[in-house]
Amino acid sequence: MNGNGTGERIRDLLHGLVAELVDNPAEAEVHSVIGSGGRTVVLTVTTARGDIGKVIGKRGKTAEALRYLLEAMAARHKIKVVLEIDDGRERRRPRKSEAATDSA
C-alpha cells in the first residue's frame, strides 16, 4: 500500500471528524501535502472563523485527540502525519534584529 492512498484516506477521515465537530461543516476543509519521499503527509484544517475553537478544544484536547488518531492510523502504514490547524492568523518569521534581541 503506498503512502499517497493512505494519506488520502487519512485526509478523508479527518475531514469527516472535523465536519461533525463544527457548526458550519460546509466550510470545513482539509488540505493535504505529500512530502517528497511520499512518507509524510501534512494535513491543514481550515474552518469558518467561529468554528476553529471546536477543532482545537479546551486546552487543545480535541486537537490532541485528532492527532493521536491520525498518528495511530499512519503508523500502521509506516508514514508520518502532521496536523496543522489554520486559525486564520498569518504567521511571520521574526526579523534578524528581533531574533538577536530575543537571544540577548
C-alpha positions as CSV (number, residue, x, y, z in Angstrom):
1,M,0.0,0.0,0.0
2,N,1.5,3.3,-0.9
3,G,1.7,6.4,1.3
4,N,-0.4,8.5,-1.1
5,G,-3.5,6.4,-1.0
6,T,-3.2,6.1,2.7
7,G,-2.7,9.8,3.0
8,E,-5.9,10.4,1.1
9,R,-7.9,8.1,3.4
10,I,-6.4,9.8,6.4
11,R,-7.4,13.2,5.0
12,D,-10.9,11.9,4.3
13,L,-11.2,10.6,7.9
14,L,-10.1,13.9,9.3
15,H,-12.5,15.8,7.1
16,G,-15.4,13.7,8.4
17,L,-14.4,14.1,12.0
18,V,-14.0,17.9,11.7
19,A,-17.3,18.2,9.8
20,E,-19.0,16.5,12.8
21,L,-17.4,18.9,15.3
22,V,-18.2,22.2,13.7
23,D,-21.4,24.3,13.3
24,N,-20.6,25.0,9.6
25,P,-19.4,21.7,8.1
26,A,-19.7,23.0,4.5
27,E,-16.9,25.5,5.3
28,A,-14.6,22.9,6.8
29,E,-11.7,21.9,4.6
30,V,-8.7,19.7,4.9
31,H,-5.8,20.2,2.6
32,S,-3.0,17.6,2.3
33,V,0.5,17.9,1.0
34,I,2.5,14.7,0.5
35,G,6.2,15.0,1.3
36,S,8.8,14.4,-1.4
37,G,9.5,10.9,-0.3
38,G,5.8,10.0,0.0
39,R,6.2,9.0,3.6
40,T,5.0,12.2,5.3
41,V,1.6,13.8,4.9
42,V,0.9,17.3,6.2
43,L,-2.8,18.0,6.8
44,T,-4.1,21.5,7.2
45,V,-7.6,22.1,8.7
46,T,-9.5,25.3,8.0
47,T,-13.0,26.1,9.2
48,A,-15.4,29.0,9.4
49,R,-14.0,31.7,11.7
50,G,-16.2,30.8,14.7
51,D,-15.6,27.0,14.4
52,I,-11.8,26.8,14.9
53,G,-12.2,26.6,18.7
54,K,-14.3,23.5,18.3
55,V,-11.5,21.8,16.4
56,I,-8.8,22.8,18.9
57,G,-11.0,22.2,22.0
58,K,-10.5,23.3,25.6
59,R,-6.7,23.3,26.3
60,G,-6.1,21.7,22.9
61,K,-7.6,18.4,24.0
62,T,-9.7,17.9,20.8
63,A,-6.7,18.7,18.6
64,E,-4.6,16.3,20.7
65,A,-7.1,13.5,20.3
66,L,-7.3,14.1,16.5
67,R,-3.5,13.9,16.2
68,Y,-3.5,10.7,18.2
69,L,-6.0,9.0,15.9
70,L,-4.2,10.2,12.8
71,E,-0.8,9.1,14.0
72,A,-2.1,5.7,15.0
73,M,-3.6,5.2,11.6
74,A,-0.4,6.5,9.9
75,A,1.9,4.4,11.9
76,R,0.1,1.3,10.8
77,H,1.2,2.2,7.2
78,K,4.7,3.4,8.2
79,I,4.1,7.0,7.3
80,K,4.2,10.2,9.3
81,V,1.2,12.6,9.6
82,V,1.5,16.3,10.7
83,L,-1.7,18.1,11.6
84,E,-1.8,21.8,11.3
85,I,-4.9,23.8,12.3
86,D,-5.2,27.1,10.5
87,D,-6.7,29.7,12.7
88,G,-6.6,32.4,10.0
89,R,-3.8,34.4,11.5
90,E,-0.8,35.0,9.3
91,R,2.4,33.6,10.6
92,R,5.5,35.6,10.2
93,R,9.2,34.9,10.8
94,P,10.9,37.2,13.2
95,R,13.3,39.7,11.6
96,K,17.0,39.2,12.2
97,S,17.1,42.2,14.5
98,E,14.2,40.7,16.6
99,A,15.9,37.3,16.8
100,A,19.1,39.0,18.0
101,T,17.2,40.9,20.7
102,D,15.4,37.7,21.9
103,S,18.6,35.8,22.3
104,A,20.4,38.6,24.2
